[in-house]
Amino acid sequence: MSGRLNGKVALITGASRGVGLADAQLMVAEGAKVVMTDINSEQGEAAAKIIGKDAMFIKQDVSSQEDWAAVIQAIRDTHGRLDILVNNAAILLFGEITNTTLERWQKIQSVNSDSVFIGTQAALPLMEESGGGSIINMSSSAAVFGMPYFVAYAASKSAVRGLTKAVAVHCHRSRNNVRCNSIHPDGIATDMPMEVAGDMPEMDGVSAMKALSYTCLPEDIAKTVLFLASDDSVGINGAAINVNKTATITPPYL
Ligand SMILES: NC(=O)c1ccc[n+]([C@@H]2O[C@H](COP(=O)([O-])OP(=O)(O)OC[C@H]3O[C@@H](n4cnc5c(N)ncnc54)[C@H](O)[C@@H]3O)[C@@H](O)[C@H]2O)c1
């Protein structure tokens, strides 16, 4: 590896498994100190231990303002700086416009988009004190294509897109040297889509596997996250990057 993140400190939410874990592994390999957070502490502690001394784990519910304050304070105490924030944690729940309850809608907004608002507010001051940095928000192709089986999820990821753009313009106007971009993958081969596949009326095991053949691996997404985290993307602010081999939407969702 080429040390593209040497000297940088990164915070990755939802890093116990899937894309967040792949991000953490790649960032440490590229020289960063990585703080991994997740609501699932058992898996997160174990993952950080395997990655080694440059990774630490902190339990965090991303929808809690108190947890964000505690995480940022811990990073300040341990590392004294923060250069990279990856807002990655999210949940995916099945539900169409006809059968999604308000309670379920609000739960998804709170974990997927309120968290990005709270987290950005909490992290920005330390990133500014550190001389700037990169905020990377995991959105989804759902924000672009509007997946009908996941109405609340699609809306939450559109909120992340709008927030990203607003923060990017704010940072430019503030001349704080912070950049903010969103990533929009289609299917990724992680537990997230597989755990809801059974809830989808037209998504049987065969079509789920067919969908998977079109998808990216978590490691593929991590490479885009690394690019946005590193100084290689110094001129990129407010971008919405599609990471999607099909250039369209995977067939089972249509
Ligand atoms: N997997 C896909 O097909 C896909 C496609 C497009 C976008 N995405 C996005 O990519 C990101 C990573 O997805 P993934 O596939 O790795 O998912 P995943 O379910 O494997 O991992 C998500 C992690 O977030 C954690 N989490 C859930 N709620 C939390 C909370 N309240 N506080 C803290 N942590 C919490 C989970 O414990 C889990 O470890 C997400 O933002 C997701 O929406 C995924």
The ligand as an ORCA input file, in Angstrom:
! r2SCAN-3c Opt
* xyz 0 1
  N     -25.682     -3.350      0.836
  C     -26.248     -2.683     -0.149
  O     -26.783     -3.279     -1.115
  C     -26.222     -1.168     -0.146
  C     -26.582     -0.498     -1.335
  C     -26.554      0.897     -1.356
  C     -26.157      1.596     -0.227
  N     -25.812      0.917      0.911
  C     -25.405      1.709      2.057
  O     -24.073      1.381      2.405
  C     -23.890      1.527      3.813
  C     -23.309      0.256      4.404
  O     -24.230     -0.794      4.174
  P     -23.884     -2.344      4.430
  O     -24.412     -3.085      3.274
  O     -22.472     -2.498      4.837
  O     -24.857     -2.623      5.666
  P     -24.695     -3.595      6.938
  O     -26.085     -3.813      7.437
  O     -23.860     -4.770      6.627
  O     -23.885     -2.665      7.959
  C     -24.493     -1.566      8.579
  C     -23.930     -1.434      9.974
  O     -24.623     -0.337     10.600
  C     -24.874     -0.692     11.955
  N     -25.991      0.073     12.501
  C     -27.319     -0.093     12.260
  N     -28.020      0.776     13.003
  C     -27.136      1.509     13.718
  C     -27.243      2.563     14.653
  N     -28.446      3.054     15.043
  N     -26.117      3.087     15.175
  C     -24.899      2.607     14.812
  N     -24.724      1.594     13.953
  C     -25.836      1.065     13.403
  C     -25.168     -2.185     11.897
  O     -24.996     -2.802     13.172
  C     -24.172     -2.677     10.854
  O     -22.960     -3.084     11.444
  C     -25.261      1.913      4.365
  O     -25.368      3.314      4.500
  C     -26.209      1.422      3.301
  O     -27.455      2.102      3.318
  C     -25.825     -0.437      0.966
*
